[in-house]
Amino acid sequence: MTPRRKNPNPRELAVGIVDRVDRRNAYADALLSARLDQAALPAADGALLTRLVYGALRWRGRVDWVLARLLRDPLDKLDPLVRSLLRVGGYELLFLDRVPSYATVNELVELAKRRVGPGKARLVNAVLRRMAGREPEAWSPAADTGNVAELAALVSHPPWLVELWREQFGGAESRRLMEADNEDAPLVLRANRLRVTRDALLRRLRARGMEAAAAAWSPLGVRLRGAGSPARLAEFRDGLCQVQGEASQMVGFLVAPEPGMRVLDVCAAPGGKTTHLAELMEGRGEVVACDVSERGLEKLSDNARRLGLECIRTQVCDAVGGLPGEPASFDRVLVDAPCSGLGTLRAHPEIRWRREPRDLQRLSALQADILERAASRVAPGGLLVYATCTLSRLENEQVVEDFLERHREFAVEDAAGHLPAAARSMAASPSSPYFLALPHRHDTDGFFAARVRRRAAIPNTSRTHDA
C-alpha cells in the first residue's frame, strides 16, 4: 500500500515564510498565497498558517520586547531561523489560545531539532517554556508611561514611526492608528461597471454562499470574508470584478476621466487604478499606462483583457528618465507615486520593520521629481492627481505644496467635492483640500491624494520639463 501523505505542518510553513520575509526581504502575502496553493491544506490549517504568518509579523515588536527579557544575547545575534522559530512561537503563546501552550512549545522544539540541531533546540525550548509559564498579560509593556520604547512595544511599531505619527496625528489618534494597523485587512473587490452592477455582483456572490457586503465608501466596492483567493472566484475569472482596496478606488473618482479623454497613468503597475480609469471612461478614449516594471505591466495587461478593456496601452518607461507623449498632451495625469507604503501595514506588516526615516527623505525627492515631469504632460485646463499609499507628510502634503510653490500655473482643488457622496468626509481636515483615508477612521488602507488643475492659460514664466 502507498503510505498516506502527511499534510504539511502549518507551524513549520509559517516559520519558513517568516524566515524568508526576514532574510530575503520577500513579501508575506505572495509567499503565503503560493504556499496555500501548493500545500492544499485543510481549511483550519490554512487559517492557522495565515494567522501565524501575519500575527508574527504584525506583533514582532511586542514579541521581540518579551524575547529580549528572556535571552542573554541580542536577537540580531541569533541564528536567523532560531529567531523566526521564537517569533512564531512567541506570537502563538502570547496571542492565540487555540492550542495548549505545551503542545505549541513541543512542536516548535521538535521542528528546531530537525532544522537547527539539538543545541539550538534547547535554547528554543528554554525560552518558549519560560514565556508559556506566565499569563500573556504579564508580558505586556506598560500602557501609559509616555515612554516611546514602551509604547512602540505595546503597539508593535518601530520607535521612529511612533514618534513620527505622534507628531503628525497627536498621541491618542496615533495610537488608534497603530492599533488598527494590527487588525486584518479587508478583502475588497471593485465591480466592473461595464459588465455588472454592484448589486448584481453581490447577489451572485451571496447565492454561492459568500459572505459579501456593500462597501461603505465606494459605490463599486464589495467586501468579502472567508472567500480564499479571489483569483478562484468565477466572478473574477469572468471579468466582473477586480481586487482593489476601497481607499484606492477613491483615486479613480478623483481623476474623474470622461469617455474619449486621453489619460496618462504614471507608475501604473499592477493596474488596479488603471483599469478603474478605463471603466470610468466606458472603454472609450485612451489610457497610457507606464511603469518601470515590464512584469508589472504584463500583469496589468492580463487584467485589462480579463475585464474587457481595450483602451489601455502600456509602455515600459522610467518616470524620471522620460514619459510617453508630447508636452501638454493629456487631459488627465495620475501620478501613483512610489512611496514608503506606511498606509498598508495591515496587508503588508513587514514594511514597518524595513523602513527607516532616511527612506522617507529619499522617496520624497523621487516623488517630487516624478511629479515635476508628469506635470509637463497635463494639457491646459487639464487635471493632475498625485496619490500615495503612505501616511507621511514628507511624502504627501510637502511634495504637493512644494510643487505648487514652484508652479503657479497649477492650483489645488477641493478633493472632497469630487468623491462619491458617502466618502466626502474623507478629507485630511475640514479646512484641507486633500483626500486622506486612515485605517482607524475608515477601515481602509491609509491613502493620500491631491487634485491639482492646470490653468487654461499658461503663464510664460512657468517652469516645466519636456523630458
N, C-alpha and C positions, 0 to 999 in steps of 0.2 A: 504494500500500500504506500502511496505517496504521502509523506508526512504533511500534516496540516500546517499551512503557512501562518506564522505568528504575526499578528498586527503590529505595526511599528509602535514603539512606546512614545506617547505624546511628550513626556518629560525629556527624553533623550533628543527628540526632534526639536523641542524648544531650546534646549541648551545649545544645539548645533546652530540654530538660527541666530540666537543672541550672540554667540561667539563670532559668527560671520559678520554680523552687524557691527560688532565692536572692533574686529581686527581688519576688516576689508572695506569699511565704510559702505556696506551694502544697505539696501532699503528693506525694512522688515516686511512691508506689505507685499512686495514682489516675491521675496523668499517664501513667505507664508503661503501665498496663493499657489506657488509652484509645488510646495510640499503637500498641500491639501489635495491638489490634483493628482499627484504621483502616488501618495500613500493610501488613498481610498480608505480613510479612517472611518469607523463608526461615528455617528453624529456626536455622541457625547465626548469621544476622544478628540474629534476635530474642534469642538467648542473649548475643551480644556487646553489644547495646544494654542489656540488663538488667544485665550485669556492669559496663559503663561507668558507668551511672547510679548504681547502688548503691555501686560502688567509689569513684567520685569524691566521693560524699557521705560515706561512711564514713572515707575516708582523707584528707579535706580538710585536717585538721590537719597530717599529715605532708607532704602536697604543698605546703601554704602555707609550711611551715617551709623547704622547699627553695627555693621561689619567692622568698622573702624574701632569700635569699642570691644570687639572680640578677638581681633588679630594683633599679633605682635608687630608684624611688618606692614608697611603701607600697601593698600590694594594694588597700586600700579606696579609693585614688585612681585606680585604673584604670577604664576603660570596663567596665561590668558584663559585657558579652558577651565582651570580651577576657579578663576574669578567668575566666569559665566555660570558654572555649577552653583556657586554660592549665591549669585544674584537670582537665579531662577528659584532655587530652594528657599532663599530668604523671602522672596516675594510670596511664594505659596504659604509659608509658615506665618507671615505677618498679615496677609490679606485674604486668604482663602480658608474655608473650613470644610471643603467637600470631602477631604480625605484626612484620616487621623494623622497627626504630626509624625508619629513614629514610622508610619508607612512611607510618608514623603521622605523622611531622613534616610530610611533603609534603602529605598530605591535609588536615591541620588548617590549614596555611598557605594552601592554596587556598580552604578554607572561610572563613578570615579575610579574604582578599582580597574575596570576594563579600559578606561580611556587614558588615565594619567598614572596608574600604578598604585600599589598598596600604601606607599609612604604618604603621598599627597592625599590619598583617600582618607587617611587617619585625620588629617587636618580638616577636611570637609566634614567628617563625622563629628569631630570635637566642636567645631564652630556651630553647625546646624543643631546639634543636641543642646548646646547652651542657649541658642536662640529659642528653641522649642520649649525650654524649661521655664520660661516666663510667659505670662499673658502678653499678647501683641501690644496692648495699651501701655505696658510697662516700657516698651522700647520707643515710644513716641517722643519726639522732641517737644520742648515746652512751647505752648501755643502763642503766648503773648508777652514774650520777654523783650521784643523790639530788636533782638539780635538778628542781623541779616543771615548769618550762617545757620542759626536755628530755624528761622522761617524758611530758608532755602531747603533745608532737610525736610521740614514739615510738609511743604507743598511740592517737593521734589523738582525743583528748578535750579539751575546754576546761580550762584550768588550775584553775578554781574547782571543777569536778566531780572532777578528780583529787584535790584536797585534801579535798573532802567525803568521798569514798569511802575514801581512805586513813585518815581519822579513824574512819569507821564500821566498816570491814572489816579494817583493817591493810594494810601495804604489799604483801605477797605476794598476799593474797586479792583486794585491789582491782585489782591488775594482771591477775590471771587473769580477773576480771570484765570489765575493759575490753578485753582481748584477745578474749574471747568475743563482745563487742558487735560486733566487726568480722567475724564469721562470718555465713554465710547463715542466715536464719531458716527453720525447717522449716515446710512446709505441713501443717496438721493438720485433719482432719475429725472431727466427733463423730457417731457413728452414732445415728440416730433410733430409740431403743429401742422406740418404739411401732409401728415398721414393719419393723425388721430387727435382727438381732443383729450384733455387730461381726464375728464370724467369717463370717457370710453376706455382709456387705459386703466384707470382704477377698477372699473367693472371687470375687465379681462383678468387682471391680477387677482382680484378677490374671488372670482369664480373658480380659480385654481387653488384656492386656499391660502393665498399670500396675505400677509399682514401689511396692507398698504393703506396709506393715508395721504390726503392732500397736504402739501407743504404749506407752511404758514405765510411765507413772504412772496414766493414766486407763483404766478398763476399757471405755470407749466410744471411745477415741481411735484414729485411723488416720493414720499418716504417709505422705505421698505425695512422690515425687520425679519431676521431669520431666513433670508432668501438665498444665502450662499453666494456663489459667484454670479454676478449679474450677466456675465457672458453666456451662462447656461439658460437664461430666460428666452423663451420663444419670442417674446415681445422685443427683446434686444436684438436677437438674430434677424428678425423681420424688419428692423429699421424703424420701429415705432418709438424708440426712446434711446437716450444717450445718458451715460453716467456723468453727472455734473453737480457739484455742490450748489446749495441754494444761494450762497453769497456770490459765488462765481457767476451764476445765472444773472445776477443783477447788473453785471458789467455789460452784457449784451443789450439790456434795456437802456443803459446809459449811452451806449454808442448809437442806438436807435437808427440803424440803417434802413433806408427805404428801397423798395423794388427799383431796379435799374441803376442804382448807385454803383460807384467804384470805391471799394474799401480795401485798405491795407491793414493786415494784421501782423504786427512785428513781434517776434519771439512767440510764434503761434503754436508750436507743438506742445502737447499731443492733440490739441484741436477741439477741446470742449467748447471754448468760446467761439472759435472759427465757425464750427457747424451751426451754433446758435445764431450767429450773424447771418449766415446763408439762409436759415429758416425764416428769420425775421424779414429777409428780403424776398421771401416767397420763391427762392431759387432763381431770381431774375437780377441781372447785373453781373458784377464780378467781385469776388473776394480773392485778393492776392495774399497768400499765407506764406510768410518767410520765417526761416529758423536756421540756426547753425547745425542742427542735428538732422542728418539725412534719414536716420532710422525713425526719429520722431515724426518727420513729415510723411514717411511711409505709413505709419500708424494713422495719422490724420487722414490720408487719402483712403485708407481702408474704411474708416468711419464714415467718410463722405459718401463712398459708394454704397455702404450698408444703409445709410439714411436717404439715399436717392438724391444727393445734392451734386449737381453738375456744374455749378457756377464757381467752384473753388479751384484756384490754380496755385500750386505750391512752387516754391523756389528756395533752394538752399542758399543762404547768404549769412554773412556776419553783419549784424545790425550796425556795428561800429564801422566796419570796413566799407559798406556800401549797401544801399537799399534799392529794391526794384522801382521802376517808374521814373518819370521826369519830375522835377520840382513842381509843386503846387498842382499835382495831377489826381489827387484822391479826394473824394467827398468826405470820407471818414477815415481816420487813422487810429488804430488801437495799439498802444504800447503795453503789452502784458509783460512787464519788466521782470527780468531775473532778480530774485530777491533772497533774503535770508530765510523765508518760509516760516517765520515765527507765528504766523496765524494758523498754521496747520499742525500744531503739536498734538492734537488728538489723533489724527490719522497717521502722523509721522513723528512719534515721540522721540525717536533717536536724534532728531535735528537739534533739540535743546542741548544735547551733550557734545555736539560737534561745532556749534557756532561760538565765536569769540567776538568781543567788541570790535576788533580790527576788521572783521568780516563786514560789519555794517558800514564802516568807512569806505572799504574797497568797493562794495556793491553800490553805495550811494554815488560814487564817482562814475561807475559804469552806467548806472541808470540815467544820470544827468547827460552823459554823452549820447546814449541811445535816444533819449527824448529830444535832444537838440537836433539830431539828424532826422528823426522821424517827423519833426515839425516842418521840415522843409518840403515834405510831400503833401501837406494839407493845402487844399485849394482855398482861394479867398472865400470867406463865408463858411468854410468847412469846419469840421469838428475833430478835435484831438482828445482822446481819452487815455489817461495814464492810470494803470491798475497794478496792484501788488497783492500778494497773499501774506503780508507781514504786518506787524504792529510796532513799527519803529519810526518815530518822527523823522529821523535822519534819512530814511529811505522813502518816506511818504510826503508829508507836508513840506519839508525843507526842499526836496527835489523840485516840487511843483512851484513853490514860491520863489526859489532862486531862478527858475526858468522864466516865470512871469516878470521878474525884475529885469531880466535881460531882453525880453521880447514884449514890447508894449503893443505889438500888433495882435497879441492874444489876450483874451480876457476870460477869467474863470466864470462858469455858470453854476447856479444852484443845482446840485445833484438831486436833492430830494424831490424837486418838481418834475423830474423825468423818470422816477422809479414807479413801479406798479403801486396802486393805491395802498395796498396793505403794507408796503415797505417804505413809505415816505417818512417814517420816523427813524430810518436808519441813516442818520446824519451824525457826524462827529460831535456836534452840539447844536442847539437851536440857532446859534449865530454862525455856524460853519457851513461853507458851500460844499464840503466834501462828503462822500459816501464812506461810512465806516461800520463794518459788521464785526461784532465781538462775540466770542463763544459763550460767555456767561450771560449776555443780554439776549442774544438772538438764537442760540443753539445752532450756530453755523461755524464755519471756519472764520478766522479773522481776515478781513479784506479791507482794502482801501482803494478808492478811485476818485479821480478828479476829472471833470468835464470842462474842456477849455475850447473856446470858439476863436477862430481866426477872423479878424475883421474883414469886411468885404473890400475895403480899400487898404492896401498895404503901404505904410509909410516908407519913403526912400531910405530912412535911417535904420530899417530893420536889419538884423544880423541873422542870416540863415546859412545852412550848409547845403551844398549841392551834391556832396559825396554820399 
